[in-house]
Amino acid sequence: MTGPATPGGGPVVAPAPETRPPKVRIRPARSLAEPAILKRAALQAVVKLDPRHMIKVPVMFVVEIGSVVTTVEFAASPSVFVGLIALWLWATVLFANFAEAVAEGRGKAQADTLRRSRRETVAYRRQSDGSIQVIPATQLRAGDICEVTAGQVIPGDGDVIEGVAVVDESAVTGESAPVIRESGGDRSAVTGGTVVLSDRIVVEITSNPGETFLDRMIGLVEGASRQKTPNEVALDILIAGLTLILLVAVVTLQPMAIYSRAIQSTAVLVALFVCLAPTTIGGLLSAIGIAGMDRMVQRNVLAMSGRAVEAAGDCSTLLLDKTGTITYGNRRAAGFLPVSGASEGELAEAALVSSLADETPEGRSIVEFARGRYHLDQPDLTSCTMVPFSAETRMSGVDLAGRQVRKGAADSVRRWVGEQGGAIPNDLGPVVERIASEGATPLVVADGPRVLGVIELKDTVKQGMIERFRELRNMGIRTIMITGDNPLTAAAIAREAGVDDFLAEATPEQKVALIRREQRGGHLVAMTGDGTNDAPALAQADVGLAMNTGTQAAKEAANMVDLDSNPTKLIEVVEVAKQLLITRGSLTTFSIANDVAKYFAIIPAMFIAVYPALSVLNVTHLHNAHTAVLSAVIYNALIIPALIPLALRGVKFRPLDGAAILRRNGLLYGLGGILAPFVFIKLIDLVLTAIGLH
């Protein structure tokens, strides 16, 4: 194979397969507490002291200014009290920066590996004359055709247009089990950075540089490039407003202090502001958002924006495909129903024997069901003739010595039994009709001229789905099943699965109309899809989750892509998003409650010498004004790193409705936020007094 050495240069020989770059495995950091991440975060905490960064968080920017002011005051007139105040104010700023840097750490480490993978990958681009040009993967453009053989990295996102291969997608999705990708159908999409394990495929590139999933993932996992969501912006505005109000209140407090002959130093006023301002949530807000997005990445979901994640947390209606999402997709044996005096054991044995030659998923499920439910052994088939299923006979079975066993469609088996001289039992018809009316498929089993009974095949609801839907209902989320089945079958599956509603014989137009109807009712709607016909609905939904193996149209219409192509992932997406919102709300409640409690620690201590009556508010009996202020400043600094693990891990998610979550977290974090300062400020005061800093 030959190709140009450089753009416009002469041809060169492509490197032999054994000399090509080895595949790159992307191993995201396992823990946010890894030494490398902590070391990098400590350095970034100092770098982030840059005022151009700090101004993005107004409350922490004011704290930084206060730190500078108290440091200047200490330099002008050194004292232990002012020096300690300055030290702990700087610690407050650094701890807030450290929280954000730790949250970004995992993403930055993964982004570095992703970039390295992209730089080191080469592409074998097919030219118009059939020759192969070897170029860096970063030079590929949409429409380019590349050949990828065993051991090579797929250089970019695209569709397989020729061949079939086993692909290792663990580099991107984290899943170790290889998957098959082939031209045509719904398994043709491939992702750049994954590795071909066997055979050869030809890939048509579908994205330009900077637009690939790898590029999008890099942008997502890097917290620095993450745009704030509307809820974060609103909370930032609230925090900024409170900061401004408190700033004015503290500045105007000095005239009152002068009038009361209890003049306060600049250090005390700065400390008062820092302790009463919402510094806790201000320092953790960015980390909460970054960590929430990181949890989404850990589940191999690529969100195009933080807005989409928050919308998922607020969704009240989920649209779920039946096949492959709620059900397994293939009809499976669900029961053996004997007729005409036959026993279940006889029917199970005959069903097993007649299905051994049936290699369809349904046939294999019958064998598994018979062995698992009735503990049947493998029969001796050394002197038998297998009768495979055919479209003409619509039956399968086996001919043993002096015995013929058949299984198939009801009318086919009836006709065959008649040819054998047998009679059709009167109770067969009602059983067949009942199974069909419930949306299942009946298969009749006969042993020679004798009809033994009916096998019930149905599209089985996946294990655990009923419980998941019950949890969603408890959370106030309505589930709607989308299916192309007829209404009778759809109703039967909907009842069994426990969904709230269903749309049968669904068309793309009906899906869009359903979403719009739900949205007009004030609901945010989420749905999954993988086909071109799903694209309009994915674009209309507030949260559209496309499968990575789906069509390019579906992925472009959606605002999230599941790299695992797992249709049930939508439920996890909603849970992760709700956890993000709950965590932010809980820590905001804790922060504001903290500030309320600190009023009783600082204000009485500041003026108790002038107004002894204020001692009644000094409920924890702090030693004096200096220890009270210093204890509050130390507590205010230490509470930020103490809450970092909770901010990064997230508040534990429980499938409850909004009112129950509000009551629970309001009690836990609201009451806890009020009590914690009293307890720990008192303990710090005792320590300071014990070591003589009073």
Steps between C-alpha positions, in 0.01 A plus 500: 500500500628844419409856579654847515766564757372850561209697364593543140809278536597176334375154593639302789444145615257464788652350813454131552227400748750400768662846490178693527425686824367273774144546607444757771292406800326789672495423867312768692620566853342259741479735794483872550736453795790360297832667592558625146160671497550652847847626409372660184202647687726653768701676230185613319356639825789750504478572126128574537581788737532706183239777540386437142385158612374603843273772360283221353395414857425842655471384861840329490649798314392727788649250747829516308494881520434469873796264530723758332369778728561303821844395375588867442366586847714226653808624313437855621432405862591137573284315752425132552124557473514690170760259362281199577197672348698568179634143494155341529346736248760393245427140598130562426580618148748220435262232629227629265742494207620156607142365496454617142844372396438153647169480315679595179790265569346177381368665186833666418690173548257322268510788250881480484478131415231564242712771333802272495288228339383739230852629426654153475234342277568470127244451225523291184292714267387353170570720200280530192741275307478228764840569658540552873631824650641490854417820687448612862143439612468870581507578125192296416189674371137392473457282194850347507519122458742308726601138522548352847637152563555286809714671763441852367325791668193633322615853414169684519125478545330343204284228350618160380430483126682175428589191702436375851734501800520451874572833670634572847320815620637493855729794418196726480214321672692316772328174403742210462271274291570542127214578262430424134484786253390438142378687196129572479242465775520656844851376589695699246604802709856502639676745729846644458751366750355147510700200377427235236579158645441283194434513128482819295249779452472806281374809683350818360592789730194702607654787700764770452785574744369663816156345452571136586373322809857497624517879468165542666600269783819698557297819521253336737745340742706818528319701765667824388312493171165413655239769460288581801140385487204735547445375856865562585483848352186574705670375815810705418280810473339420836838451666631821344195688627543367853870585483424859404239537776736360765784717372288810547383378842854436625632832368218690670557306822814698580316832557275320749807352665660846524182642651492214751869552580573146386710581197588187300821442309497447126598137555194440719266663248647296216470184709140588582415537131673177400325301772156636421530490120393182314861392451430129552269458202695766308816294538333168416251597229736453207633172641145364537422572134827361368470184712142448382609517138788264581255245643315518169826434312573204729175347375623553144242763418617792289289806584518784253432757774444539871153627415410153370618338824294736714197448276538125560487564873175694459333254259154382599425285193716223353434351157650152471510259206351161576737278305846482651418750775205365695508152346781276381390537139485129416199287587587263781327195647283606794282197571389147403122448490399128461168396338295183463623338822873532426730585790733800517794260517399327176451835327833636628691191382341512156559878472867448589550219249321682218703819558848352498520551123358852521792747504279808518501708821148371569608138461797546731279668761265198497793268569626726782152532652435124494836416655484775760138455609469120477866396543495281189814326379632499145323215314694240305481613137756263351244321280259774413427734212478873565227690321608866485253785487402619152284785377295252297406257779528754786596208726812340645551174680673165514432146375600237754466125477123451460425858611450834325492823707407833345469860622376795299221738408156385609349456153812319373503252788122447470544411133794268575311321780207446264738345247619263775142389567469684829220715643518862615404542870206730568695694763786589262319784320411705813860475631647614167250787472560619857879511452463688171254750654757585767755598237708181535575230241361144535697201370326163502692179586395156375645155559389313190121516468461626858493870583674559835455873551615852427824690555446868585760729342502865588723803489612479862539807716860541612583401856484795738304729267180476702684616810671781307165626373359486853792713621444749218132523592597568863716786368202647319629398154250370246615223264360448149588194291547555124449200274409403146290208629125492469302649792408158640860384530614843621236504774606155625869597520414836660299326774774249568779759508303747709541805274249781538397525134593376153494608137434207263569482126711813550613708204760781510219757473311342789811504718555871440130572562514308829807692616341834414182404683698414813700823474182707467391341827807644673715186493864467400534194276793261453524223240748263339540411134748365247342527157455776246126479561568585868686822414195734499386375840853515645529861385158588645562336839657702780747216547579285196732205565631343179678167478862514382427211260208694356484712188682830462165679470389371840829598666490849351140556610559385860668699776652189661667192354534169684836349404385161635187506279293371791135609461435473875775755567240779490383399846857527633540838330193632681627365834848653456349834400262500796792419729682806363204727571441347844866541593504865398177571687610314814837675527339838429259435787790397724701810407221748568411326828868522598502874446190549716662307786826697478314824578455372854869421528651827374260794556457446878875455546574826315275722714460310826746731677285803417162331513514227771140408423625339177650223713164326482570444128844354574338159542826305476682730748798572278803621694526854359465705184838399359452125543142527373602674177805281446302181574233601248761580233677166553169310489397690187824395328500136614138428411582537128755214476282298739215518248713435189443118508123554523504758220699266272324177590155659514223468755372143504214467254173358625200438272260737678267770375604865512309582821653205688851589381447863605383397848780250549787715378354814656499328837839334458697784342295791630498391864852359463618829354366687802641263763845436348639854553395508867672169568823546305552872568474419871753216464742726312451770764593250773814399307607862445444579864693191609806591294491860623379678184252720685 
